[in-house]
C-alpha cells in the first residue's frame, strides 16, 4: 500500500500532524458531541475530556501507524486544523478502511464529504483496493446517512459491541466497491462536479 503525507483540494489540505497541533486536536476531540465518534486509536479510552498527555498518545499512535495513516484536516484558506482523516489496511491492502472526524463547528458544509472523496480517490487510484469500508455505531445515524450519501452500503453489523445510555449498541459496517466508486465519479465528471 502506498502511504501519503499530503492530499489537497481547493478548500482543504490533509497533511501529517505536527507537534504544534496538540491544542487544536485537543479542542475538537473534547467537544461533547464528538464522544463515541472521535475515531482515535483503540488503546486510548474514548472518554471526554482527554488530557494533553492522552492527546500526545493519540498523536504518537497515529505517527507510528505501520499499516495505515492518519492525517490532519486543515482549511487551506486559514490553516485552521478542523479534524483528522485516515485509512488502514490492517488485514488486507485490497480492503482498506477509512475514518474521519470533523470539528462540530465545521460539519454540514461539505468538508467531510470532500475529505472522504479525497481519501476514496487516493485509495482507488493508488492501491489495489477493490473495496473500502468504514463503520459507525447504530446510534450515530448522521454518520450512517453521511456514508450512504457517498455511495457506501451497509455490509453487516456487529451486535452487542458496546453499551451506550444503558443499552447494547451495534456497529454498522459500510463499504463501497471500486466499480460503485467509479460509476459515482464518472457521473460527477459528466455533471461537472
KEGUGU-932455 format. One record per atom (N, C-alpha, C, CB): x, y, z; residue in one letter. Coordinates in nm, 2 decimals. Atoms other than C-alpha are relative to their C-alpha. Glycine has a CB too. Layout:
<rotis>
    east   north      up  r
       X       Y       Z  A
...
</rotis>
This chain:
<rotis>
    east   north      up  r
    0.09   -0.12    0.00  X
    0.00    0.00    0.00  X
    0.09    0.12    0.00  X
   -0.10    0.00    0.12  X
   -0.07   -0.13    0.01  X
    0.12    0.35   -0.09  X
   -0.04    0.09    0.11  X
   -0.01    0.06   -0.14  X
    0.03   -0.10   -0.11  X
    0.14    0.59    0.21  X
    0.01    0.14   -0.06  X
    0.09   -0.02    0.12  X
   -0.02   -0.14    0.04  X
    0.10    0.96    0.17  X
    0.00    0.09    0.13  X
   -0.12    0.04   -0.09  X
    0.00   -0.10   -0.11  X
    0.16    1.26    0.39  X
   -0.07    0.13   -0.04  X
    0.15    0.03    0.04  X
    0.06   -0.13    0.04  X
   -0.03    1.52    0.19  X
   -0.10   -0.03   -0.11  X
    0.10    0.11   -0.04  X
    0.10    0.00    0.10  X
   -0.35    1.54   -0.01  X
   -0.07    0.13    0.01  X
   -0.11   -0.13    0.01  X
    0.06   -0.13    0.00  X
   -0.54    1.85   -0.11  X
   -0.10    0.02   -0.10  X
    0.11    0.11   -0.01  X
    0.09   -0.06    0.10  X
   -0.83    2.02   -0.28  X
    0.00    0.15    0.01  X
   -0.15   -0.06    0.04  X
    0.00   -0.14    0.00  X
   -0.92    2.38   -0.33  X
   -0.03    0.05    0.14  X
   -0.10    0.06   -0.09  X
    0.04   -0.04   -0.14  X
   -1.07    2.40    0.03  X
    0.08   -0.06    0.11  X
   -0.14   -0.02    0.01  X
   -0.06    0.07   -0.11  X
   -0.88    2.15    0.24  X
    0.14   -0.06   -0.04  X
   -0.09   -0.11    0.05  X
   -0.13    0.06    0.01  X
   -0.54    2.01    0.30  X
    0.00   -0.11    0.10  X
    0.12    0.10    0.02  X
   -0.03    0.11   -0.09  X
   -0.47    1.67    0.45  X
    0.15   -0.02    0.01  X
   -0.07   -0.14   -0.04  X
   -0.15    0.00   -0.02  X
   -0.12    1.67    0.60  X
    0.04   -0.08    0.12  X
    0.05    0.15    0.00  X
   -0.05    0.06   -0.13  X
    0.09    1.50    0.86  X
   -0.02    0.09    0.12  X
    0.15   -0.04   -0.02  X
    0.01   -0.08   -0.12  X
    0.04    1.61    1.21  X
    0.13    0.05    0.04  X
   -0.06   -0.08    0.12  X
   -0.12   -0.06   -0.05  X
    0.29    1.84    1.37  X
   -0.01    0.02    0.15  X
    0.02    0.14   -0.07  X
    0.01   -0.01   -0.14  X
    0.38    1.89    1.73  X
   -0.08    0.12    0.05  X
    0.15    0.01    0.06  X
    0.07   -0.12   -0.03  X
    0.22    2.23    1.73  X
   -0.15   -0.02   -0.01  X
    0.04    0.12   -0.09  X
    0.14    0.02    0.01  X
   -0.12    2.07    1.66  X
   -0.07   -0.05    0.12  X
   -0.02   -0.11   -0.11  X
    0.06    0.07   -0.12  X
   -0.18    1.93    2.01  X
   -0.12    0.08    0.05  X
    0.11    0.00    0.11  X
    0.12   -0.07   -0.06  X
   -0.41    2.21    2.14  X
   -0.12    0.00   -0.10  X
    0.05    0.14    0.03  X
    0.12    0.00    0.09  X
   -0.62    2.22    1.82  X
   -0.06   -0.13    0.00  X
    0.05    0.04   -0.14  X
    0.06    0.14   -0.01  X
   -0.66    1.84    1.83  X
   -0.08   -0.01    0.13  X
    0.11   -0.10   -0.01  X
    0.07    0.01   -0.13  X
   -0.75    1.86    2.20  X
   -0.13    0.07    0.00  X
    0.09    0.06    0.11  X
    0.13   -0.08    0.00  X
   -1.01    2.13    2.13  X
   -0.11   -0.07   -0.07  X
    0.03    0.14   -0.07  X
    0.12    0.07    0.08  X
   -1.21    1.94    1.86  X
   -0.03   -0.13    0.06  X
    0.04   -0.01   -0.14  X
    0.03    0.13   -0.05  X
   -1.17    1.60    2.02  X
   -0.08    0.01    0.13  X
    0.13   -0.08    0.03  X
    0.07   -0.01   -0.13  X
   -1.30    1.73    2.35  X
   -0.14    0.07   -0.01  X
    0.08    0.08    0.10  X
    0.14   -0.05    0.02  X
   -1.62    1.87    2.20  X
   -0.10   -0.11    0.05  X
   -0.03    0.04   -0.15  X
    0.09    0.10   -0.05  X
   -1.91    1.69    2.38  X
   -0.06   -0.08   -0.10  X
   -0.10    0.07    0.09  X
    0.07    0.08    0.11  X
   -2.08    1.58    2.06  X
    0.10   -0.09   -0.07  X
   -0.06    0.10   -0.10  X
   -0.09    0.09    0.07  X
   -1.76    1.40    1.95  X
    0.02   -0.13    0.08  X
    0.14    0.07   -0.01  X
   -0.02    0.12   -0.08  X
   -1.77    1.14    2.23  X
   -0.06   -0.12   -0.08  X
   -0.06    0.02    0.14  X
    0.05    0.12    0.07  X
   -1.80    0.80    2.07  X
    0.01    0.00   -0.15  X
   -0.15   -0.02    0.03  X
   -0.02   -0.01    0.15  X
   -1.72    0.92    1.72  X
    0.13    0.08   -0.03  X
   -0.12    0.07   -0.07  X
   -0.12   -0.07    0.02  X
   -1.37    1.05    1.75  X
    0.10   -0.08   -0.09  X
    0.07    0.03    0.13  X
   -0.08    0.08    0.08  X
   -1.21    0.76    1.57  X
    0.15    0.02    0.03  X
   -0.02    0.03   -0.15  X
   -0.13   -0.01   -0.05  X
   -0.90    0.76    1.78  X
    0.05   -0.14    0.02  X
    0.01    0.08    0.14  X
   -0.06    0.14   -0.02  X
   -0.66    0.46    1.84  X
   -0.07   -0.08    0.11  X
    0.14    0.00    0.02  X
    0.07    0.08   -0.10  X
   -0.83    0.17    2.03  X
    0.06    0.00    0.13  X
   -0.01   -0.14   -0.05  X
   -0.07    0.01   -0.14  X
   -0.57    0.18    2.31  X
   -0.03    0.12    0.08  X
    0.15   -0.02   -0.02  X
    0.03   -0.12   -0.07  X
   -0.68    0.53    2.40  X
   -0.15    0.00    0.04  X
    0.03    0.13   -0.08  X
    0.14    0.00   -0.04  X
   -1.00    0.54    2.61  X
   -0.08    0.12   -0.06  X
   -0.01    0.00    0.16  X
    0.08   -0.10    0.07  X
   -1.28    0.73    2.43  X
   -0.09    0.07    0.10  X
   -0.07   -0.06   -0.11  X
    0.08   -0.08   -0.10  X
   -1.39    0.94    2.73  X
    0.04    0.14    0.00  X
    0.01   -0.06    0.14  X
   -0.04   -0.14   -0.01  X
   -1.40    1.31    2.75  X
    0.00    0.05    0.14  X
   -0.11    0.09   -0.08  X
   -0.09   -0.06    0.09  X
   -1.23    1.52    2.83  X
    0.13   -0.08   -0.01  X
    0.03    0.15    0.03  X
   -0.14    0.06    0.01  X
   -0.89    1.39    2.70  X
    0.10    0.11    0.05  X
    0.02   -0.04   -0.15  X
   -0.10   -0.09   -0.05  X
   -0.60    1.54    2.88  X
    0.11    0.02   -0.11  X
    0.06   -0.05    0.13  X
   -0.11   -0.02    0.09  X
   -0.29    1.68    2.70  X
    0.08   -0.12   -0.02  X
    0.08    0.12    0.04  X
   -0.08    0.12    0.01  X
   -0.10    1.36    2.78  X
   -0.07   -0.10   -0.09  X
    0.03   -0.05    0.14  X
    0.07    0.09    0.08  X
   -0.37    1.15    2.62  X
    0.00    0.04   -0.15  X
   -0.15   -0.01    0.05  X
   -0.01   -0.05    0.14  X
   -0.37    1.37    2.31  X
    0.14   -0.03   -0.06  X
   -0.04    0.15   -0.01  X
   -0.13    0.04    0.04  X
    0.00    1.32    2.29  X
    0.01   -0.14   -0.04  X
    0.11    0.03    0.11  X
    0.00    0.14    0.03  X
   -0.06    0.95    2.30  X
   -0.07   -0.03   -0.13  X
   -0.07   -0.08    0.11  X
    0.07    0.01    0.12  X
   -0.31    0.98    2.02  X
    0.09    0.04   -0.12  X
   -0.13    0.09    0.00  X
   -0.09   -0.05    0.11  X
   -0.07    1.18    1.80  X
    0.12   -0.10   -0.02  X
    0.05    0.14    0.03  X
   -0.11    0.10    0.01  X
    0.21    0.93    1.88  X
   -0.05   -0.13   -0.07  X
    0.06   -0.03    0.13  X
    0.06    0.12    0.07  X
   -0.01    0.63    1.78  X
   -0.02    0.02   -0.15  X
   -0.13   -0.04    0.07  X
    0.02   -0.03    0.14  X
   -0.10    0.80    1.46  X
    0.13    0.01   -0.08  X
   -0.08    0.13   -0.02  X
   -0.13   -0.01    0.06  X
    0.26    0.88    1.38  X
    0.07   -0.14   -0.02  X
    0.09    0.09    0.08  X
   -0.06    0.13    0.01  X
    0.36    0.52    1.44  X
   -0.07   -0.11   -0.08  X
    0.02   -0.05    0.14  X
    0.08    0.10    0.07  X
    0.10    0.35    1.23  X
    0.08   -0.06   -0.11  X
   -0.13    0.07   -0.07  X
   -0.08    0.08    0.10  X
    0.26    0.08    1.01  X
   -0.09   -0.04   -0.11  X
    0.06   -0.12    0.07  X
    0.09    0.05    0.11  X
   -0.05   -0.03    0.81  X
   -0.11    0.10   -0.01  X
   -0.05   -0.14    0.03  X
    0.10   -0.11    0.01  X
   -0.23    0.30    0.77  X
    0.06    0.13    0.02  X
   -0.11   -0.03    0.09  X
   -0.04   -0.14   -0.03  X
   -0.21    0.67    0.81  X
   -0.12    0.08    0.05  X
    0.07    0.06   -0.12  X
    0.10   -0.09   -0.04  X
   -0.40    0.94    0.98  X
    0.06    0.14   -0.02  X
   -0.04   -0.02    0.15  X
   -0.05   -0.13    0.03  X
   -0.37    1.30    0.86  X
   -0.09    0.11    0.06  X
    0.00    0.02   -0.16  X
    0.07   -0.12   -0.04  X
   -0.47    1.64    0.99  X
   -0.08    0.05   -0.11  X
    0.10    0.11    0.06  X
    0.09   -0.07    0.10  X
   -0.76    1.81    0.81  X
    0.01    0.15    0.03  X
   -0.15   -0.05    0.00  X
   -0.02   -0.15   -0.02  X
   -0.68    2.18    0.76  X
   -0.07    0.07   -0.11  X
    0.16    0.03    0.00  X
    0.06   -0.09    0.10  X
   -0.87    2.46    0.59  X
    0.12    0.07   -0.07  X
   -0.09    0.10    0.07  X
   -0.11   -0.05    0.09  X
   -0.65    2.57    0.30  X
    0.01    0.15    0.02  X
   -0.02   -0.03   -0.14  X
    0.00   -0.15   -0.01  X
   -0.75    2.94    0.33  X
    0.05    0.05    0.13  X
   -0.15    0.05   -0.02  X
   -0.04   -0.06   -0.13  X
   -0.69    2.99    0.70  X
    0.11   -0.08    0.07  X
   -0.12    0.00    0.09  X
   -0.10    0.08   -0.07  X
   -0.46    2.70    0.80  X
   -0.06   -0.06    0.13  X
    0.12    0.08    0.03  X
    0.06    0.05   -0.12  X
   -0.71    2.61    1.08  X
   -0.01   -0.16   -0.01  X
   -0.13    0.06    0.03  X
    0.01    0.15   -0.01  X
   -0.69    2.24    1.19  X
   -0.15   -0.03    0.04  X
    0.10   -0.06    0.09  X
    0.14    0.02   -0.03  X
   -1.05    2.11    1.18  X
   -0.04   -0.15    0.02  X
   -0.09    0.06   -0.10  X
    0.03    0.15   -0.02  X
   -1.02    1.73    1.22  X
    0.11   -0.09   -0.05  X
   -0.13   -0.03   -0.08  X
   -0.09    0.10    0.05  X
   -0.85    1.42    1.11  X
   -0.07   -0.10   -0.09  X
    0.08   -0.07    0.12  X
    0.05    0.10    0.09  X
   -0.89    1.15    0.85  X
    0.11   -0.10   -0.03  X
   -0.05    0.06   -0.14  X
   -0.10    0.11    0.02  X
   -0.72    0.82    0.79  X
   -0.05   -0.12   -0.07  X
    0.06   -0.04    0.13  X
    0.03    0.13    0.06  X
   -0.71    0.49    0.63  X
    0.09   -0.11    0.06  X
    0.00    0.00   -0.15  X
   -0.09    0.11   -0.05  X
   -0.58    0.15    0.74  X
   -0.03   -0.12   -0.08  X
   -0.03   -0.03    0.15  X
    0.01    0.12    0.07  X
   -0.52   -0.18    0.58  X
    0.05   -0.12    0.09  X
    0.07    0.00   -0.14  X
   -0.05    0.09   -0.10  X
   -0.46   -0.39    0.89  X
    0.01   -0.15   -0.05  X
   -0.08    0.00    0.12  X
    0.01    0.14    0.04  X
   -0.56   -0.72    0.74  X
    0.01   -0.03   -0.15  X
   -0.12   -0.07    0.05  X
    0.00    0.02    0.15  X
   -0.57   -0.67    0.36  X
    0.01    0.13   -0.07  X
   -0.12   -0.08   -0.04  X
   -0.01   -0.12    0.08  X
   -0.45   -0.40    0.13  X
   -0.11    0.02   -0.11  X
    0.14    0.01   -0.07  X
    0.11    0.00    0.09  X
   -0.74   -0.49   -0.10  X
   -0.13    0.06    0.06  X
   -0.02   -0.14   -0.06  X
    0.13   -0.04   -0.07  X
   -1.00   -0.39    0.16  X
    0.04    0.10    0.11  X
   -0.07   -0.12    0.06  X
   -0.03   -0.09   -0.11  X
   -0.88   -0.08    0.35  X
   -0.12    0.07    0.06  X
    0.10    0.11   -0.06  X
    0.10   -0.07   -0.06  X
   -1.09    0.11    0.59  X
    0.03    0.15    0.01  X
   -0.03   -0.06    0.14  X
   -0.03   -0.15   -0.02  X
   -1.13    0.49    0.63  X
   -0.08    0.04    0.12  X
   -0.04    0.08   -0.13  X
    0.07   -0.07   -0.11  X
   -1.24    0.71    0.91  X
    0.03    0.15   -0.01  X
    0.04   -0.06    0.14  X
   -0.03   -0.14   -0.01  X
   -1.27    1.08    0.96  X
   -0.09    0.06    0.11  X
   -0.04    0.07   -0.13  X
    0.07   -0.07   -0.10  X
   -1.37    1.32    1.23  X
    0.02    0.15   -0.03  X
    0.05   -0.03    0.14  X
   -0.01   -0.14    0.03  X
   -1.45    1.69    1.16  X
   -0.06    0.07    0.12  X
   -0.08    0.04   -0.13  X
    0.04   -0.08   -0.12  X
   -1.49    1.95    1.44  X
   -0.15    0.04   -0.03  X
    0.08    0.13    0.01  X
    0.15   -0.03    0.02  X
   -1.87    2.01    1.50  X
   -0.02    0.14   -0.06  X
   -0.06    0.00    0.14  X
    0.02   -0.13    0.06  X
   -1.82    2.38    1.41  X
    0.02    0.01   -0.15  X
    0.09    0.10    0.07  X
   -0.03    0.00    0.14  X
   -1.72    2.28    1.06  X
   -0.08   -0.11   -0.07  X
    0.15   -0.02   -0.03  X
    0.08    0.11    0.06  X
   -1.97    2.00    1.00  X
   -0.12    0.06   -0.08  X
   -0.06   -0.10    0.11  X
    0.12   -0.02    0.08  X
   -2.26    2.00    0.75  X
    0.02    0.12   -0.10  X
   -0.11    0.03    0.09  X
   -0.02   -0.10    0.10  X
   -2.09    2.24    0.50  X
    0.08   -0.07   -0.12  X
    0.08    0.12    0.06  X
   -0.06    0.07    0.11  X
   -1.95    1.97    0.27  X
    0.15   -0.04    0.02  X
   -0.01    0.07   -0.12  X
   -0.14    0.02   -0.02  X
   -1.60    1.95    0.42  X
    0.03   -0.15    0.02  X
    0.06    0.08    0.11  X
   -0.01    0.14   -0.02  X
   -1.64    1.59    0.54  X
   -0.01   -0.08   -0.12  X
   -0.10   -0.05    0.11  X
    0.01    0.07    0.13  X
   -1.76    1.47    0.20  X
    0.12    0.02   -0.08  X
   -0.13    0.05   -0.07  X
   -0.12   -0.03    0.08  X
   -1.47    1.64    0.04  X
    0.12   -0.08    0.05  X
    0.03    0.16    0.01  X
   -0.11    0.08   -0.05  X
   -1.23    1.47    0.27  X
   -0.02   -0.15   -0.03  X
    0.01    0.01    0.16  X
    0.03    0.14    0.03  X
   -1.40    1.13    0.22  X
    0.03   -0.03   -0.15  X
   -0.14   -0.04    0.04  X
   -0.03    0.02    0.14  X
   -1.39    1.17   -0.16  X
    0.15    0.00   -0.03  X
   -0.08    0.11   -0.08  X
   -0.14   -0.01    0.02  X
   -1.03    1.27   -0.15  X
    0.07   -0.14    0.04  X
    0.06    0.11    0.08  X
   -0.06    0.13   -0.04  X
   -0.94    0.95    0.05  X
   -0.04   -0.11   -0.09  X
   -0.05   -0.03    0.15  X
    0.04    0.10    0.09  X
   -1.15    0.73   -0.17  X
    0.07    0.01   -0.13  X
   -0.16    0.01   -0.02  X
   -0.08   -0.02    0.12  X
   -0.99    0.87   -0.48  X
    0.14   -0.05    0.01  X
   -0.01    0.14   -0.05  X
   -0.13    0.05   -0.03  X
   -0.65    0.82   -0.33  X
    0.01   -0.15    0.01  X
    0.05    0.07    0.13  X
   -0.01    0.15   -0.02  X
   -0.71    0.46   -0.23  X
   -0.03   -0.07   -0.13  X
   -0.10   -0.04    0.10  X
    0.04    0.08    0.12  X
   -0.89    0.35   -0.55  X
    0.10    0.03   -0.12  X
   -0.14    0.04   -0.05  X
   -0.09   -0.03    0.10  X
   -0.63    0.53   -0.77  X
    0.15   -0.04    0.02  X
    0.00    0.15   -0.03  X
   -0.14    0.02   -0.04  X
   -0.31    0.44   -0.58  X
    0.03   -0.13    0.07  X
    0.05    0.11    0.08  X
   -0.01    0.12   -0.07  X
   -0.37    0.10   -0.43  X
   -0.08   -0.11   -0.07  X
   -0.04    0.01    0.15  X
    0.07    0.11    0.06  X
   -0.50   -0.25   -0.52  X
   -0.15   -0.01    0.06  X
    0.07   -0.13    0.02  X
    0.13    0.01   -0.07  X
   -0.82   -0.17   -0.31  X
   -0.11   -0.02   -0.10  X
   -0.03    0.13    0.07  X
    0.13    0.03    0.08  X
   -1.14   -0.32   -0.46  X
   -0.12    0.03    0.09  X
    0.00   -0.14   -0.05  X
    0.10   -0.03   -0.10  X
   -1.34   -0.23   -0.15  X
    0.05    0.09    0.11  X
   -0.06   -0.14    0.06  X
   -0.04   -0.09   -0.11  X
   -1.32    0.05    0.10  X
   -0.11    0.00    0.10  X
    0.03    0.15   -0.04  X
    0.10    0.01   -0.10  X
   -1.50    0.02    0.43  X
    0.01    0.10    0.11  X
    0.01   -0.14    0.07  X
    0.01   -0.09   -0.12  X
   -1.60    0.22    0.74  X
   -0.10   -0.06    0.09  X
   -0.03    0.15   -0.04  X
    0.10    0.04   -0.09  X
   -1.81    0.18    1.04  X
   -0.05    0.12    0.08  X
    0.06   -0.11    0.10  X
    0.05   -0.10   -0.10  X
   -2.03    0.38    1.28  X
   -0.10   -0.08    0.09  X
   -0.08    0.11   -0.08  X
    0.09    0.06   -0.09  X
   -2.23    0.28    1.58  X
   -0.14    0.03   -0.04  X
    0.03    0.05    0.15  X
    0.14   -0.01    0.05  X
   -2.60    0.23    1.52  X
   -0.07    0.13    0.06  X
   -0.08   -0.12    0.04  X
    0.06   -0.12   -0.05  X
   -2.69    0.53    1.74  X
    0.05    0.13   -0.08  X
    0.04    0.02    0.15  X
   -0.06   -0.12    0.08  X
   -2.48    0.76    1.51  X
   -0.06    0.00   -0.14  X
    0.15   -0.01   -0.01  X
    0.08    0.00    0.13  X
   -2.75    0.79    1.24  X
    0.05    0.10   -0.10  X
   -0.14    0.02    0.03  X
   -0.05   -0.10    0.10  X
   -2.60    1.11    1.09  X
    0.13   -0.06   -0.07  X
    0.04    0.13    0.07  X
   -0.12    0.06    0.07  X
   -2.27    0.92    1.02  X
   -0.04   -0.11   -0.10  X
    0.10   -0.06    0.11  X
    0.04    0.10    0.09  X
   -2.45    0.63    0.86  X
   -0.07    0.06   -0.12  X
   -0.11   -0.09    0.07  X
    0.06   -0.07    0.12  X
   -2.66    0.87    0.64  X
    0.11    0.06   -0.08  X
   -0.10    0.10    0.05  X
   -0.11   -0.06    0.07  X
   -2.33    1.05    0.55  X
    0.07   -0.10   -0.09  X
    0.10    0.06    0.10  X
   -0.06    0.10    0.08  X
   -2.17    0.73    0.44  X
   -0.08   -0.05   -0.12  X
    0.04   -0.13    0.09  X
    0.09    0.04    0.11  X
   -2.47    0.63    0.23  X
    0.00    0.11   -0.10  X
   -0.14   -0.02    0.06  X
    0.01   -0.10    0.10  X
   -2.47    0.97    0.07  X
    0.13    0.00   -0.09  X
    0.00    0.14    0.07  X
   -0.13    0.02    0.07  X
   -2.11    0.89   -0.05  X
    0.00   -0.12   -0.09  X
    0.12    0.00    0.09  X
    0.01    0.13    0.08  X
   -2.23    0.56   -0.21  X
    0.03   -0.12    0.08  X
    0.10    0.01   -0.11  X
   -0.02    0.12   -0.08  X
   -2.15    0.33    0.08  X
   -0.13   -0.07    0.02  X
    0.07    0.04    0.14  X
    0.12    0.08   -0.03  X
   -2.39    0.04    0.15  X
    0.03   -0.08    0.13  X
   -0.03   -0.10   -0.12  X
   -0.02    0.08   -0.12  X
   -2.44   -0.15    0.47  X
    0.04   -0.14   -0.04  X
   -0.13    0.00    0.09  X
   -0.04    0.13    0.04  X
   -2.25   -0.47    0.46  X
    0.00   -0.10    0.12  X
    0.15    0.01   -0.04  X
    0.02    0.09   -0.11  X
   -2.31   -0.61    0.81  X
    0.00    0.08    0.13  X
    0.11   -0.10    0.01  X
    0.00   -0.06   -0.13  X
   -2.34   -0.54    1.18  X
    0.07   -0.09    0.10  X
   -0.15    0.02    0.04  X
   -0.06    0.07   -0.11  X
   -2.15   -0.64    1.49  X
   -0.09    0.03    0.12  X
    0.15    0.05    0.03  X
    0.10   -0.02   -0.11  X
   -2.42   -0.69    1.76  X
    0.07    0.01    0.14  X
   -0.10   -0.11    0.00  X
   -0.04   -0.01   -0.14  X
   -2.37   -0.60    2.13  X
    0.15    0.03    0.02  X
   -0.03   -0.13    0.07  X
   -0.14   -0.03   -0.01  X
   -2.03   -0.45    2.08  X
    0.03    0.11    0.10  X
    0.05    0.05   -0.14  X
   -0.02   -0.10   -0.11  X
   -2.08   -0.19    2.35  X
   -0.13    0.04    0.06  X
    0.07    0.13   -0.06  X
    0.12   -0.05   -0.07  X
   -2.32   -0.01    2.58  X
    0.01    0.15    0.00  X
    0.00   -0.06    0.15  X
    0.01   -0.14    0.00  X
   -2.44    0.34    2.55  X
   -0.14    0.04    0.05  X
    0.01    0.07   -0.15  X
    0.13   -0.04   -0.06  X
   -2.71    0.50    2.76  X
   -0.08   -0.12    0.05  X
   -0.08    0.09   -0.09  X
    0.06    0.11   -0.06  X
   -2.78    0.17    2.93  X
   -0.06   -0.11   -0.10  X
   -0.11    0.05    0.08  X
    0.05    0.10    0.09  X
   -2.85   -0.03    2.61  X
    0.12   -0.04   -0.09  X
   -0.11    0.06   -0.09  X
   -0.10    0.05    0.09  X
   -2.64   -0.25    2.38  X
    0.00    0.07   -0.13  X
   -0.02   -0.15   -0.02  X
   -0.01   -0.07    0.13  X
   -2.52   -0.09    2.06  X
    0.06   -0.10   -0.10  X
    0.08    0.13    0.01  X
   -0.06    0.07    0.11  X
   -2.43   -0.24    1.73  X
    0.09    0.09   -0.08  X
   -0.11   -0.07   -0.09  X
   -0.08   -0.08    0.09  X
   -2.15   -0.13    1.50  X
   -0.05   -0.04   -0.14  X
    0.15   -0.03    0.01  X
    0.05    0.02    0.14  X
   -2.28   -0.09    1.14  X
    0.12    0.01   -0.09  X
   -0.11    0.11   -0.03  X
   -0.11    0.01    0.09  X
   -2.02   -0.19    0.88  X
   -0.06    0.05   -0.14  X
    0.06   -0.14   -0.01  X
    0.04   -0.05    0.13  X
   -2.04    0.00    0.55  X
    0.11   -0.01   -0.10  X
   -0.05    0.15    0.01  X
   -0.11    0.00    0.09  X
   -1.85   -0.03    0.23  X
   -0.04    0.05   -0.14  X
    0.06   -0.14   -0.02  X
    0.02   -0.04    0.14  X
   -1.81    0.09   -0.13  X
    0.10   -0.08   -0.09  X
    0.01    0.15   -0.02  X
   -0.09    0.08    0.09  X
   -1.67   -0.13   -0.41  X
    0.05    0.10   -0.11  X
   -0.08   -0.11   -0.07  X
   -0.06   -0.08    0.10  X
   -1.44    0.01   -0.68  X
   -0.09    0.03   -0.11  X
    0.13   -0.08   -0.05  X
    0.09   -0.04    0.11  X
   -1.70   -0.02   -0.96  X
   -0.11    0.10    0.04  X
   -0.06   -0.12   -0.06  X
    0.10   -0.09   -0.05  X
   -1.95    0.17   -0.75  X
    0.06    0.14    0.01  X
   -0.06   -0.04    0.14  X
   -0.07   -0.13   -0.01  X
   -1.70    0.45   -0.68  X
    0.03    0.05   -0.14  X
    0.13   -0.02    0.08  X
   -0.03   -0.04    0.14  X
   -1.60    0.46   -1.05  X
   -0.13    0.06   -0.06  X
    0.06   -0.11   -0.08  X
    0.13   -0.05    0.06  X
   -1.97    0.50   -1.15  X
   -0.03    0.13    0.06  X
   -0.11   -0.10    0.02  X
    0.03   -0.13   -0.06  X
   -2.02    0.78   -0.90  X
    0.09    0.11   -0.05  X
    0.01   -0.01    0.16  X
   -0.10   -0.10    0.05  X
   -1.70    0.96   -1.01  X
   -0.03    0.04   -0.14  X
    0.14   -0.06    0.01  X
    0.03   -0.03    0.14  X
   -1.79    0.93   -1.38  X
   -0.13    0.08   -0.01  X
   -0.02   -0.13   -0.07  X
    0.13   -0.08    0.00  X
   -2.15    1.06   -1.31  X
    0.03    0.14    0.04  X
   -0.10   -0.07    0.09  X
   -0.04   -0.13   -0.05  X
   -1.99    1.35   -1.12  X
    0.07    0.08   -0.11  X
    0.08   -0.01    0.13  X
   -0.07   -0.06    0.10  X
   -1.75    1.42   -1.40  X
   -0.09    0.05   -0.12  X
    0.11   -0.09   -0.06  X
    0.10   -0.04    0.11  X
   -2.04    1.42   -1.65  X
   -0.08    0.12    0.03  X
   -0.09   -0.12   -0.03  X
    0.08   -0.12   -0.05  X
   -2.22    1.68   -1.44  X
    0.09    0.12    0.04  X
   -0.09   -0.04    0.12  X
   -0.09   -0.11   -0.03  X
   -1.91    1.89   -1.39  X
    0.02    0.02    0.15  X
   -0.05    0.13   -0.05  X
   -0.02   -0.01   -0.14  X
   -1.88    1.82   -1.02  X
    0.13   -0.07    0.05  X
   -0.12   -0.06    0.08  X
</rotis>
